[in-house]
């Protein structure tokens, strides 16, 4: 197991992602951040705090559960359904930033797009991830990436966050081929 990102690396990546989001969207006035549980929701809160410190305004932040939209429900063990919390501003006509910890096959994001479509119609949907490890199975790409980590399919990337795990770090487990 090797450490790919330290706590300070994660902090810098989230600050950079926050600046990139603001730059691409000409500020924060029409933004809504939606984190994908579990770690994506915590990252969304951190990015919202970072944007607030940069822009001096609050950004609506919520959580989007994708459990019932996954295409692997029949082949994986049952997962607990998390709550979806949409900010009072909603998503209709807004620039929604989906936030997750790791982008791998793209299937989680496809499920998130399906879940989002049931809630409303945003003006745009963008994707921010802490780690992009490649190996896409669907034509999905992140707009904002903290770190590209080329890995072999046999490796796994584990994101640990203080809110859940007591520490901030990104670990790569397994042997590279």
FENJORA-V777965 format. One record per helix or strand. SS is the DSSP state (A for helix, B for strand). FROM is the first residue (numbers start at 1). LEN is the number of residues. Records with the same first field share a line. If there is no record, write none. Layout:
# FENJORA-V777965
SS: FROM-LEN ; FROM-LEN
This chain:
# FENJORA-V777965
B: 2-4 ; 31-5 ; 60-4 ; 85-1 ; 95-9 ; 124-9 ; 144-5 ; 156-5 ; 169-5
A: 7-18 ; 39-17 ; 67-3 ; 107-13 ; 162-4
